[in-house]
Structure formats: structure tokens, C-alpha cells
Amino acid sequence: MRKAVLVHNPTAGSGEHSKKSLIKKIESAGYEVKYFSTDLPGWERFTKEKVHVIFVAGGDGTVQKLVAALLNEDDQIKKVPVQILPMGTANNIAATLNLDAPVEKLVEYQNTVGFDVGKVKGAGEPDFFIEALGFGIFPRLVKIMKEKEEEDGELDPEVELKKSLQELLKTVRSYAAGEAIIIADEEEITGKFLLIELMNIKFIGPHFELAPGANTGDGNFELIAVPEDAREDLAQYIEDLMENRKKRPLEDFAFLKKVKEVRIKWMGEDMHVDDERIEGKRGEEITAINSQAVFEFRIP
């Protein structure tokens, strides 16, 4: 019988999928399953198992934890295909991979796609990313939403996404743009920006499609930089997204470029690596380098 591990965050999203039900679904697909809860110490030991597939049940943060545990292991476990069972709030990684089947109807995908990892220098920890690294409005939004969570408590995922988009729009309209020097594969870009993002996936934050051309395994990041004078264009883009209207192409008002290596000096305080806000890096050089197809993820 084929063997699998299930790495599960039991508190992801609304927390409605139990250990028992998930194991039953995977067993019904013909696997012998060993279960690991990210709520319990020692869950990282899943990396020592000899398996055919790794199932990860949770949101984007759970996938990040899984990757962090795998990065320091040997190539054999890194090449075991990973299948996401999306259970988080935004599920930006799963959406990028077109994983839209509900967890209740477990579909065993047979195709795989490479998944790049960004190696980061100059930012401290974490020193890698799988979603995005950036500066400006999105790390500010992370700060705002954490403060809101402390005030309001945990919200229904759909309500939380809607509130996040509303806060994003308010932030765009009030944010003080920051000066930056960007060296993107030897091309220099300077100016004042509302946001600079280096994207490995299509979506960021509250399921906001910022990099529709992103490919997780092509060895490139999508660099998106929105200048200060495009404030109203970006606000309109967000409003169109919220109202399900046809959006103006980002390239009409933003700088877009596929890149393998980027060096950035940001003269501001707002920086993030995936969902971690990074403090105290004003004016320091941050370098991100693409490591192509470190992992394989299952897709439809």
C-alpha cells in the first residue's frame, strides 16, 4: 500500500475539518496515513518518514511551516510531491495552483508543478519565502489587521477577507510613499513607491491578485512596483476587484518585470517576508535570489 503523511493545522480557517475525517478521506484514496498536527511539539518529524506523498491541510501559513521544515532536509524528501488541502482564510497558494476542489471531496491530483523558493539575505529571519517579499502597503496592512484582530477577535474567513480589502483600500489612499533603489537583474529602478512586491504566486494578502502572470516553477519572480503617482489607479484596481468588475491591466500603471535576483534598499519601515512583518531594515540592502523548483506540488 502507498504511504502518505498528513500535516494538519486543526485551527486553520474555521477549524471545521477534523483529524479523523481527513485521515478517512486519504485512506479511502488508497493510502496508509501517518498524522502530524502542527499544534503539537515534534510535528516536524514527518520529514523522516518514507512516503509517496505529503498532504498538508491548512492555510498559507501551514504550507510555509511545512516548507521551512523541509528546507534543511535532504533532496529525497524534498522531491516527494506535496498536495495542499486548502483550509485557510485566503488560500493564496492553493488558488495559484488552481486547487479549487473542496476538502470534503478529496481529489488525488496526478500532475505536478515545480515550486520555487526565494532565498533572502539581509532581512534576518525568515531567510526564505514561497509567496512574496515586499515593502509598503502590504506589510502595513499586516500590522493593521493584527491590531484589528486583537480588538475584534477571530472573524469568519469571508468576513475577514472583506474587511482586509476595505482596510487595503483605505491604506492605499493614505499611505506615505517610500523612496527605494531597486536593482532587478542589473536594471536599476528608483523613485517613490506605494508598494514593491516580489511575487512567487499570483495572490497576496486578502486574496488580492497582484501577479496574474506568476509561475511558481519557472525560476523567476514577478516584480511589481507601484509608483506614488499611480495611487488613484491602484485604488480603482482594488475597487474593481471588490465589485467583481473588469480590472484595468496592472502594467498600465505599475512597473512589472520577471526577475531572478533583486537587491532593494527601502527608505521606510514597512517590510514583510511572506506573512512575517520585518522591523528595523530602513535603508539596508535586501537581496532575494530565486532557487528554481525546489519542491513539487500536485495540481489538477
BAMAR-237764 format. One line per field, with one value per residue (C-alpha): residue number from 1; residue in one letter; x, y, z. Coordinates in pm, 1 decimal, padded with zeros to 6 digits. Layout:
// residues N
i <- [NUM, ...]
aa <- [A, ...]
u <- [X, ...]
v <- [Y, ...]
w <- [Z, ...]
***
This chain:
// residues 300
i <- [1, 2, 3, 4, 5, 6, 7, 8, 9, 10, 11, 12, 13, 14, 15, 16, 17, 18, 19, 20, 21, 22, 23, 24, 25, 26, 27, 28, 29, 30, 31, 32, 33, 34, 35, 36, 37, 38, 39, 40, 41, 42, 43, 44, 45, 46, 47, 48, 49, 50, 51, 52, 53, 54, 55, 56, 57, 58, 59, 60, 61, 62, 63, 64, 65, 66, 67, 68, 69, 70, 71, 72, 73, 74, 75, 76, 77, 78, 79, 80, 81, 82, 83, 84, 85, 86, 87, 88, 89, 90, 91, 92, 93, 94, 95, 96, 97, 98, 99, 100, 101, 102, 103, 104, 105, 106, 107, 108, 109, 110, 111, 112, 113, 114, 115, 116, 117, 118, 119, 120, 121, 122, 123, 124, 125, 126, 127, 128, 129, 130, 131, 132, 133, 134, 135, 136, 137, 138, 139, 140, 141, 142, 143, 144, 145, 146, 147, 148, 149, 150, 151, 152, 153, 154, 155, 156, 157, 158, 159, 160, 161, 162, 163, 164, 165, 166, 167, 168, 169, 170, 171, 172, 173, 174, 175, 176, 177, 178, 179, 180, 181, 182, 183, 184, 185, 186, 187, 188, 189, 190, 191, 192, 193, 194, 195, 196, 197, 198, 199, 200, 201, 202, 203, 204, 205, 206, 207, 208, 209, 210, 211, 212, 213, 214, 215, 216, 217, 218, 219, 220, 221, 222, 223, 224, 225, 226, 227, 228, 229, 230, 231, 232, 233, 234, 235, 236, 237, 238, 239, 240, 241, 242, 243, 244, 245, 246, 247, 248, 249, 250, 251, 252, 253, 254, 255, 256, 257, 258, 259, 260, 261, 262, 263, 264, 265, 266, 267, 268, 269, 270, 271, 272, 273, 274, 275, 276, 277, 278, 279, 280, 281, 282, 283, 284, 285, 286, 287, 288, 289, 290, 291, 292, 293, 294, 295, 296, 297, 298, 299, 300]
aa <- [M, R, K, A, V, L, V, H, N, P, T, A, G, S, G, E, H, S, K, K, S, L, I, K, K, I, E, S, A, G, Y, E, V, K, Y, F, S, T, D, L, P, G, W, E, R, F, T, K, E, K, V, H, V, I, F, V, A, G, G, D, G, T, V, Q, K, L, V, A, A, L, L, N, E, D, D, Q, I, K, K, V, P, V, Q, I, L, P, M, G, T, A, N, N, I, A, A, T, L, N, L, D, A, P, V, E, K, L, V, E, Y, Q, N, T, V, G, F, D, V, G, K, V, K, G, A, G, E, P, D, F, F, I, E, A, L, G, F, G, I, F, P, R, L, V, K, I, M, K, E, K, E, E, E, D, G, E, L, D, P, E, V, E, L, K, K, S, L, Q, E, L, L, K, T, V, R, S, Y, A, A, G, E, A, I, I, I, A, D, E, E, E, I, T, G, K, F, L, L, I, E, L, M, N, I, K, F, I, G, P, H, F, E, L, A, P, G, A, N, T, G, D, G, N, F, E, L, I, A, V, P, E, D, A, R, E, D, L, A, Q, Y, I, E, D, L, M, E, N, R, K, K, R, P, L, E, D, F, A, F, L, K, K, V, K, E, V, R, I, K, W, M, G, E, D, M, H, V, D, D, E, R, I, E, G, K, R, G, E, E, I, T, A, I, N, S, Q, A, V, F, E, F, R, I, P]
u <- [00000.0, 00116.1, 00222.0, 00142.5, 00184.5, -00079.9, 00045.3, -00261.7, -00330.3, -00650.9, -00720.2, -00687.1, -00976.9, -01293.5, -01134.6, -01420.2, -01215.4, -01123.0, -00821.2, -01048.7, -01236.3, -00919.0, -00745.1, -01054.1, -01059.9, -00691.6, -00723.6, -01017.1, -00781.0, -00565.3, -00302.0, -00166.2, -00156.0, 00060.4, -00076.7, 00110.9, -00060.0, 00122.3, -00027.8, 00184.7, 00561.2, 00771.1, 00541.9, 00848.6, 00944.7, 00722.4, 01035.7, 01186.0, 00904.7, 00946.7, 00632.2, 00486.7, 00304.9, 00278.8, -00070.1, -00082.0, -00416.9, -00431.6, -00384.3, -00089.4, 00085.3, 00071.8, 00229.0, 00504.0, 00572.9, 00587.8, 00839.7, 01052.4, 01071.2, 01166.7, 01429.1, 01704.8, 01636.0, 01792.9, 01678.3, 01494.4, 01218.7, 01211.4, 01112.9, 00816.3, 00511.5, 00306.0, -00071.7, -00247.4, -00587.2, -00680.7, -00842.6, -00720.8, -00868.1, -00713.7, -00557.9, -00344.6, -00101.9, -00380.6, -00559.4, -00241.0, -00221.9, -00594.2, -00678.9, -01049.4, -01193.0, -01347.4, -01166.8, -01487.2, -01439.5, -01072.5, -00932.3, -00598.3, -00418.3, -00173.8, 00013.3, 00290.0, 00447.0, 00776.2, 00771.1, 01048.5, 01185.9, 01320.8, 01644.6, 01671.9, 01982.3, 01983.4, 01639.5, 01720.1, 01455.1, 01279.4, 01552.7, 01329.6, 00988.4, 00745.6, 00472.9, 00615.5, 00867.9, 00780.1, 00765.2, 00495.7, 00121.8, 00100.7, 00328.2, 00141.2, -00183.3, -00038.5, 00016.6, -00331.5, -00509.4, -00320.1, -00431.9, -00790.7, -00778.5, -00680.9, -00978.5, -01242.4, -01131.2, -01135.0, -01374.1, -01542.5, -01293.4, -01517.7, -01583.1, -01210.1, -01121.2, -01380.6, -01257.1, -00896.7, -00978.5, -01158.6, -00854.7, -00626.7, -00821.7, -00803.1, -00429.3, -00365.3, -00539.9, -00345.8, -00005.9, 00305.2, 00509.1, 00866.7, 01181.8, 01359.0, 01650.1, 01581.9, 01841.4, 01646.3, 01877.6, 02114.8, 01841.2, 01818.1, 01477.4, 01444.9, 01160.2, 00889.1, 00659.8, 00337.9, 00433.5, 00715.5, 00644.8, 00849.4, 00588.6, 00625.4, 00247.2, -00044.2, -00222.9, -00123.1, -00288.5, -00670.0, -00678.2, -00562.4, -00444.6, -00129.4, 00075.5, -00155.2, 00148.3, 00330.5, 00450.4, 00560.9, 00825.1, 00972.7, 01279.2, 01156.4, 00980.1, 00727.0, 00848.3, 00564.5, 00632.8, 00352.3, 00478.2, 00333.2, 00163.5, -00042.8, -00227.2, -00572.3, -00509.2, -00427.6, -00731.4, -00953.4, -00795.7, -00887.5, -01241.4, -01290.8, -01168.8, -01408.8, -01704.0, -01610.2, -01567.7, -01323.0, -00986.8, -00751.6, -00422.4, -00160.8, 00105.5, -00088.2, 00023.3, 00280.0, 00632.4, 00630.2, 00930.6, 01024.6, 01346.5, 01581.0, 01769.4, 01676.0, 01852.4, 01637.8, 01702.1, 01374.5, 01381.1, 01082.2, 00972.2, 00719.4, 00862.8, 00742.4, 00868.9, 00563.4, 00326.8, 00600.2, 00639.8, 01010.5, 01120.3, 01428.9, 01558.1, 01523.8, 01788.4, 01951.1, 02011.1, 01785.5, 01872.1, 01636.7, 01753.5, 01530.4, 01601.6, 01407.3, 01170.2, 01299.4, 00969.6, 00697.0, 00330.2, 00040.6, -00200.8, -00513.5]
v <- [00000.0, 00352.4, 00559.7, 00923.2, 01171.7, 01425.8, 01752.0, 01924.9, 02261.6, 02187.6, 02557.9, 02673.4, 02873.0, 02785.3, 02467.9, 02252.2, 01961.3, 01702.8, 01475.3, 01171.7, 01290.5, 01392.3, 01061.0, 00872.3, 01066.2, 00997.5, 00630.1, 00598.0, 00710.6, 00404.3, 00535.2, 00426.1, 00756.5, 00886.7, 01201.8, 01508.2, 01808.5, 02142.7, 02222.0, 01952.9, 01956.6, 01737.9, 01757.0, 01831.0, 01463.4, 01394.8, 01466.3, 01135.0, 00925.1, 00730.3, 00822.3, 00864.5, 01192.2, 01464.9, 01601.5, 01938.8, 02052.6, 02418.3, 02767.2, 02951.1, 02975.2, 02596.9, 02547.3, 02793.2, 02591.2, 02269.9, 02422.0, 02556.5, 02206.2, 02054.3, 02308.9, 02171.3, 01808.6, 01603.0, 01611.3, 01279.2, 01413.4, 01748.9, 01569.7, 01391.7, 01562.3, 01785.0, 01810.1, 02100.5, 02050.7, 02422.0, 02511.3, 02863.3, 03211.0, 03334.9, 03010.1, 03215.2, 02932.9, 02684.4, 02940.8, 02999.7, 02623.1, 02612.2, 02380.6, 02456.3, 02116.6, 02123.4, 01929.1, 01729.4, 01575.9, 01479.7, 01467.0, 01295.6, 01506.7, 01327.4, 01620.4, 01815.0, 02158.7, 02289.9, 02536.6, 02794.7, 02929.8, 03279.3, 03289.2, 03616.2, 03797.5, 04098.4, 04056.5, 03820.1, 03552.5, 03413.3, 03387.6, 03242.9, 03298.1, 03098.1, 03360.3, 03712.4, 03958.0, 04322.8, 04677.2, 04938.8, 04893.9, 04515.8, 04491.2, 04794.4, 04601.6, 04306.6, 04540.4, 04693.9, 04357.5, 04218.1, 04518.7, 04468.6, 04100.5, 04195.5, 04432.6, 04224.0, 03866.8, 03592.8, 03651.7, 03427.5, 03383.0, 03555.5, 03848.5, 03875.8, 03886.3, 04156.3, 04367.6, 04323.7, 04452.1, 04752.0, 04828.4, 04782.3, 05045.0, 05288.6, 05224.2, 05290.9, 05628.6, 05742.5, 05570.4, 05786.4, 05654.3, 05545.2, 05605.6, 05297.4, 05183.2, 04855.2, 04655.7, 04395.2, 04164.1, 04460.4, 04706.4, 05000.0, 05142.1, 05437.9, 05652.0, 05680.2, 05379.7, 05276.0, 04911.7, 04691.7, 04320.8, 04025.1, 03757.9, 03382.5, 03329.4, 03521.4, 03636.2, 03828.8, 03926.6, 03922.0, 03710.9, 04011.1, 03915.8, 04124.6, 03898.9, 03726.5, 03622.1, 03447.2, 03089.6, 02902.4, 02692.0, 02899.1, 03021.4, 03381.9, 03614.9, 03875.0, 04218.1, 04468.7, 04830.4, 05087.6, 05448.3, 05725.0, 05896.5, 05579.9, 05599.0, 05652.5, 05386.1, 05131.4, 05234.7, 05188.5, 04846.0, 04738.2, 04876.2, 04686.5, 04369.3, 04418.8, 04476.7, 04194.1, 04443.1, 04408.9, 04536.9, 04764.8, 04583.6, 04642.8, 04718.1, 05034.1, 05198.7, 04970.4, 04852.3, 04475.8, 04255.9, 03888.2, 03863.5, 03604.3, 03825.5, 04156.2, 04396.3, 04657.8, 04949.6, 05079.1, 05406.6, 05314.2, 05086.9, 04857.1, 04524.5, 04164.2, 03817.1, 03600.6, 03676.7, 03796.8, 04170.6, 04266.6, 04563.9, 04785.7, 04747.4, 05108.4, 05181.7, 04839.5, 04629.8, 04325.8, 04060.2, 03791.4, 03511.8, 03254.6, 02884.2, 02707.0, 02414.2, 02317.0, 02135.4, 01964.1, 02036.5, 01834.6, 02014.7, 01922.5]
w <- [00000.0, -00077.2, 00221.5, 00299.4, 00578.5, 00671.0, 00821.3, 00965.9, 01125.4, 01320.8, 01380.7, 01017.8, 00874.2, 01064.3, 01206.5, 01076.2, 00935.6, 01198.0, 01215.3, 01187.4, 00877.0, 00692.1, 00763.2, 00644.8, 00316.1, 00244.1, 00340.5, 00100.6, -00177.7, -00106.2, 00136.7, 00469.1, 00659.2, 00942.4, 01105.7, 01237.6, 01399.9, 01379.1, 01720.1, 01884.8, 01950.1, 01723.7, 01421.2, 01205.4, 01239.6, 00938.8, 00731.9, 00848.9, 00701.4, 00375.4, 00183.1, -00165.3, -00097.7, 00166.5, 00230.5, 00405.4, 00543.7, 00637.8, 00502.9, 00352.7, 00691.2, 00730.8, 00387.1, 00486.9, 00803.7, 00601.4, 00358.5, 00645.3, 00793.5, 00456.7, 00350.8, 00573.3, 00481.2, 00202.1, -00159.0, -00131.4, 00095.4, -00090.2, -00409.8, -00252.0, -00409.1, -00181.5, -00212.3, -00041.7, 00120.8, 00145.9, 00477.6, 00549.3, 00510.6, 00183.7, 00047.9, -00191.7, -00269.6, -00343.9, -00563.0, -00764.3, -00825.3, -00922.7, -00634.2, -00614.8, -00519.7, -00170.5, 00100.6, 00155.5, -00190.5, -00180.1, -00533.1, -00575.9, -00835.1, -01066.0, -01224.6, -01053.3, -01090.0, -00960.5, -00673.5, -00646.7, -00318.4, -00265.1, -00066.0, 00129.2, 00258.3, 00488.5, 00645.4, 00932.9, 00987.9, 00795.9, 00532.6, 00259.8, 00106.5, -00103.4, -00152.7, -00158.2, -00020.9, -00025.0, 00104.5, 00151.3, 00181.8, 00229.6, 00535.6, 00671.4, 00615.3, 00811.2, 01105.8, 01081.0, 01060.1, 01359.8, 01561.7, 01438.7, 01534.3, 01888.9, 01903.3, 01722.6, 01792.0, 01528.7, 01238.5, 00984.2, 00693.2, 00435.9, 00669.3, 00742.1, 00371.2, 00304.6, 00597.3, 00481.6, 00132.2, 00283.4, 00500.2, 00199.1, 00006.0, 00299.8, 00331.0, -00038.7, -00012.3, 00295.3, 00276.3, 00257.9, -00036.3, 00034.5, -00164.8, -00295.7, -00507.8, -00687.8, -00882.0, -01076.9, -01272.1, -01311.5, -01418.8, -01177.8, -01085.0, -00847.0, -00720.6, -00457.4, -00434.9, -00262.0, -00290.6, -00411.4, -00420.8, -00537.8, -00606.2, -00643.1, -00655.7, -00807.9, -00492.7, -00182.2, 00145.7, 00129.2, -00189.2, -00392.9, -00743.9, -00778.8, -01009.9, -01262.2, -01469.0, -01183.3, -01242.4, -00930.5, -01103.1, -01386.1, -01195.3, -01194.9, -00956.0, -01065.6, -00958.7, -00917.2, -00819.1, -00799.6, -00800.8, -00587.5, -00880.9, -00950.4, -00616.0, -00769.2, -01033.5, -00763.3, -00557.9, -00864.5, -00928.3, -00573.6, -00602.1, -00928.1, -00759.0, -00466.2, -00700.2, -00941.1, -01224.6, -01512.1, -01387.7, -01576.8, -01656.4, -01385.3, -01644.3, -01736.0, -01410.6, -01242.7, -01323.7, -01394.3, -01467.1, -01442.1, -01239.8, -01091.3, -00845.2, -00684.6, -00449.0, -00277.7, -00044.7, 00101.8, 00293.1, 00506.4, 00789.8, 00625.2, 00502.8, 00500.3, 00413.4, 00341.5, 00631.5, 00869.8, 00917.4, 00936.9, 01150.4, 01153.9, 00797.0, 00677.5, 00412.3, 00438.0, 00127.5, 00100.0, -00159.9, -00293.8, -00524.5, -00694.0, -00632.7, -00904.1, -00845.0, -00500.6, -00437.6, -00640.3, -00571.8, -00706.7, -00936.6, -01138.2]
***
